[in-house]
Amino acid sequence: MWDRGAKMNQRFIPPHGGYEQLASYRKALIIFQATYYLAAKWIRMGSRTRDQMEQSARSGKQNIVEASLASATSKQTEIHLTNVAKASLGELLEDYKDFLLLRGLPVWDKDSPRSQDIRRLARGTDGMGATFDTYRRHVESDDPEVVGNVMVCLCNQACFLLNRQIRQLEQAFLQEGGIRERMTRARVEAREAQASPAPVCPQCGKPMRQRTARQGPNAGKAFWGCAAYPDCRGVRDAAAPQVPPVPPVPPNSEEAQ
C-alpha cells in the first residue's frame, strides 16, 4: 500500500507569500509612503509628473507583492514581476534626479558624508529594520536638496535589493526547476510508490527507482538505480527477483538444534 503521508510531505507547490519579510518590499513600502507625501507637497495637483511618480511608487510595491504570491505556481511570473518592480522604481529614481536637476541642486555622491548618514538609516533602530518613521525627518524637510537626495538613496537601495533578488530567483530556478518540472517529479514519485515496493540500494540502503539504460549493451533495458544518484551509483537488475534477507536464527531456537 502506498504510504500517502510519506509522499505528501514532498509537495510540489513550494511555500510562497511572506512578502512582508522581503527587504525589497519593506524598502518599496517606505518609498511608496514618502512619494505620496512628497508629491502632494512639492508637485502641483493634476500634474502628469505627479501622477506618474505616484503610479511608479505603487507599481514598485505592488509588483513585489504579486510576484511573491505568484511564486507558488510560476517562477517565470515571479521573475517577470520582480523585474517590473525594479523597472518602476528605476523610473521613479530618474524622477527624483529630475526633481533635483530642475531646481539646480546636486545629486550627492554615494560616498559623501551626507549620503553615508542616509545610508546608515537603513539599519533601523533597536535591531529592527527601517520604516517610514526612520526617514520621516528627512522626507518632511523643507530643503528640496535633502528631500531629493534621500529619495535618490532609497530608490538606489531598492533597485540594488531587487537586482539581488532576481539573481537569487534565477539560481533557484536552475537548481529546482519550475512548477511543471516539480509536478512531473511528484507524479513520477507517486506512481512509483503506487507500484510494487522498490528495493533498497545495496550500497547505501536508500530506496531505489526504476530507470532505463540509455546506452551501452543494456540500452533500453530497465534497471533499479539508487534514488540518491549521482551521490550513490548503486544498481540492481530489474528482472531479478528481490529476495528478502533471511533473518539470523537465534542459537537457542529449535531450528538451530
VENNOR-V409546 format. One record per backbone hydrogen bond with DSSP energy under -0.5 kcal/mol. CO is the residue of the C=O (numbers start at 1). NH is the residue of the N-H. E is the energy in kcal/mol with one decimal. If there is no record, write none. Layout:
co=CO nh=NH e=E
co=CO nh=NH e=E
//
This chain:
co=2 nh=4 e=-1.6
co=3 nh=7 e=-1.8
co=4 nh=8 e=-2.7
co=5 nh=9 e=-0.6
co=7 nh=10 e=-2.0
co=9 nh=11 e=-1.2
co=12 nh=14 e=-0.8
co=18 nh=21 e=-1.8
co=19 nh=22 e=-1.8
co=22 nh=26 e=-2.2
co=23 nh=27 e=-2.1
co=24 nh=28 e=-2.4
co=25 nh=29 e=-2.4
co=26 nh=30 e=-1.5
co=27 nh=31 e=-2.1
co=28 nh=32 e=-2.4
co=29 nh=33 e=-2.3
co=30 nh=34 e=-2.7
co=31 nh=35 e=-2.8
co=32 nh=36 e=-1.9
co=33 nh=37 e=-1.6
co=34 nh=38 e=-2.9
co=35 nh=39 e=-3.0
co=36 nh=40 e=-1.4
co=37 nh=41 e=-1.5
co=38 nh=42 e=-3.2
co=39 nh=43 e=-1.6
co=44 nh=47 e=-1.7
co=47 nh=51 e=-2.0
co=48 nh=52 e=-2.5
co=49 nh=53 e=-2.6
co=50 nh=54 e=-2.3
co=51 nh=55 e=-2.3
co=52 nh=56 e=-2.5
co=53 nh=57 e=-2.3
co=54 nh=58 e=-2.2
co=55 nh=59 e=-2.9
co=56 nh=60 e=-2.4
co=57 nh=61 e=-1.5
co=58 nh=62 e=-3.1
co=59 nh=63 e=-2.3
co=60 nh=64 e=-0.8
co=61 nh=65 e=-1.6
co=62 nh=66 e=-2.7
co=63 nh=67 e=-2.3
co=64 nh=68 e=-2.0
co=65 nh=69 e=-2.1
co=66 nh=70 e=-2.3
co=67 nh=71 e=-0.9
co=68 nh=17 e=-1.6
co=69 nh=72 e=-0.7
co=70 nh=73 e=-1.3
co=70 nh=74 e=-1.7
co=74 nh=78 e=-1.9
co=75 nh=79 e=-2.5
co=76 nh=80 e=-2.6
co=77 nh=81 e=-2.8
co=78 nh=82 e=-2.0
co=79 nh=83 e=-2.0
co=80 nh=84 e=-1.9
co=81 nh=85 e=-2.3
co=82 nh=86 e=-1.9
co=83 nh=87 e=-2.4
co=84 nh=88 e=-2.5
co=85 nh=89 e=-2.2
co=86 nh=90 e=-2.2
co=87 nh=91 e=-2.1
co=88 nh=92 e=-2.0
co=89 nh=93 e=-2.1
co=90 nh=94 e=-1.5
co=91 nh=95 e=-1.6
co=92 nh=96 e=-2.0
co=93 nh=97 e=-1.8
co=94 nh=98 e=-2.2
co=95 nh=99 e=-2.1
co=96 nh=100 e=-1.5
co=97 nh=101 e=-2.7
co=98 nh=102 e=-2.9
co=100 nh=103 e=-0.9
co=100 nh=105 e=-2.8
co=101 nh=104 e=-1.8
co=106 nh=108 e=-0.6
co=109 nh=112 e=-2.0
co=112 nh=116 e=-2.7
co=113 nh=117 e=-2.0
co=114 nh=118 e=-1.6
co=115 nh=119 e=-2.8
co=116 nh=120 e=-2.0
co=117 nh=121 e=-0.6
co=118 nh=121 e=-1.0
co=119 nh=122 e=-1.3
co=120 nh=123 e=-1.5
co=121 nh=124 e=-2.0
co=122 nh=130 e=-1.0
co=125 nh=128 e=-2.2
co=131 nh=134 e=-0.9
co=131 nh=135 e=-0.8
co=132 nh=135 e=-1.0
co=132 nh=136 e=-0.8
co=135 nh=138 e=-0.8
co=135 nh=139 e=-2.7
co=136 nh=140 e=-2.8
co=138 nh=141 e=-1.1
co=142 nh=144 e=-0.8
co=143 nh=147 e=-2.2
co=144 nh=148 e=-2.8
co=145 nh=149 e=-1.8
co=146 nh=150 e=-2.4
co=147 nh=151 e=-1.7
co=148 nh=152 e=-2.0
co=149 nh=153 e=-2.2
co=150 nh=154 e=-2.1
co=151 nh=155 e=-2.6
co=152 nh=156 e=-2.3
co=153 nh=157 e=-2.3
co=154 nh=158 e=-2.4
co=155 nh=159 e=-2.4
co=156 nh=160 e=-2.1
co=157 nh=161 e=-2.3
co=158 nh=162 e=-2.3
co=159 nh=163 e=-2.3
co=160 nh=164 e=-2.2
co=161 nh=165 e=-2.2
co=162 nh=166 e=-2.5
co=163 nh=167 e=-1.9
co=164 nh=168 e=-2.0
co=165 nh=169 e=-2.2
co=166 nh=170 e=-2.2
co=167 nh=171 e=-2.0
co=168 nh=172 e=-2.2
co=169 nh=173 e=-2.2
co=170 nh=174 e=-2.1
co=171 nh=175 e=-1.9
co=172 nh=176 e=-2.8
co=173 nh=177 e=-2.3
co=178 nh=182 e=-2.1
co=179 nh=183 e=-2.7
co=180 nh=184 e=-2.4
co=181 nh=185 e=-2.5
co=182 nh=186 e=-2.5
co=183 nh=187 e=-2.5
co=184 nh=188 e=-2.6
co=185 nh=189 e=-2.4
co=186 nh=190 e=-2.2
co=187 nh=191 e=-2.6
co=188 nh=192 e=-2.4
co=189 nh=193 e=-2.1
co=190 nh=194 e=-1.6
co=191 nh=195 e=-1.2
co=199 nh=208 e=-1.7
co=201 nh=205 e=-1.4
co=206 nh=201 e=-3.2
co=207 nh=227 e=-2.0
co=209 nh=225 e=-3.2
co=211 nh=223 e=-2.6
co=213 nh=220 e=-3.4
co=216 nh=219 e=-1.8
co=218 nh=221 e=-2.4
co=221 nh=213 e=-2.7
co=222 nh=238 e=-0.7
co=223 nh=211 e=-3.4
co=223 nh=225 e=-0.5
co=224 nh=236 e=-2.1
co=225 nh=209 e=-3.4
co=226 nh=229 e=-1.6
co=228 nh=231 e=-1.8
co=228 nh=232 e=-0.6
co=234 nh=226 e=-2.0
co=236 nh=224 e=-2.6
co=241 nh=243 e=-1.2
co=242 nh=244 e=-0.5
co=245 nh=247 e=-0.5
co=248 nh=250 e=-0.5
co=250 nh=253 e=-1.7
co=253 nh=256 e=-0.6
co=254 nh=257 e=-0.9
//
